[in-house]
Amino acid sequence: MDATKEAVFQNEIIAQMQANGWLLGSGDQYHRETALYTSDVLDFVKQTQPKDWAKFCKVFPSDSEQHFIRHLVTQLNKADPNAIDKELRSYGTLGVLRHGLKIRNARFRLCQFMPEHDLNPDTLARYKENRCRLVPELVYSPYATDEHFAETGKKARSWRISNSLNDNVPPPISIDNFKHNPPMQ
């Protein structure tokens, strides 16, 4: 597909997704080291689970947000594709989305699945707070920075995701050219 047709196609996809409630983001708010849109994660947790966030802040009174993100990234990085028991399947992106995140005395849900009925207004309200974000032309490699070039003298590849779709938490899902974990040097 030539570039002009790809741009038209990309813009049409973006317009359709925005029409269905997706938020349009930019790469400058995407944190490449953690592969997260940290503001979306923190805002979702604070708005939908204020009691658990308050309990968490009592345990970690200083830099609460950084502690939360650090725990989340640790849980995301523990993924085991060969996990056979429930405890091990609670790690990684899908595990965190399905089972949540427990940190000391607080338990957090990082998304709310669509409820089967409208009987519980709290669940429905949390579902409406889910953030689905589209980030076009995202450079996600943590090594594709001027600082990395200045430090090592080597220009890292700028791995690019043509259309990055972000939910509240998970690393990017790409429509094409997906390569999430670049090799360490």
HELIX and SHEET records of a PDB file:
HELIX    1   1 ALA A    3  ALA A   19  1                                  17    
HELIX    2   2 GLY A   27  GLN A   29  5                                   3    
HELIX    3   3 THR A   38  THR A   48  1                                  11    
HELIX    4   4 PRO A   50  VAL A   59  1                                  10    
HELIX    5   5 SER A   64  ASN A   77  1                                  14    
HELIX    6   6 LYS A   86  ARG A   89  1                                   4    
HELIX    7   7 GLY A   92  HIS A   99  1                                   8    
HELIX    8   8 PRO A  121  LYS A  128  1                                   8    
HELIX    9   9 ASP A  146  THR A  152  1                                   7    
SHEET    1   A 4 LEU A  23  LEU A  24  0                                        
SHEET    2   A 4 ARG A 133  VAL A 139  1                                        
SHEET    3   A 4 ARG A 160  ASN A 166 -1                                        
SHEET    4   A 4 ILE A 173  SER A 174 -1                                        
SHEET    1   B 2 LEU A 101  ILE A 103  0                                        
SHEET    2   B 2 ALA A 106  PHE A 108 -1                                        
END                                                                             
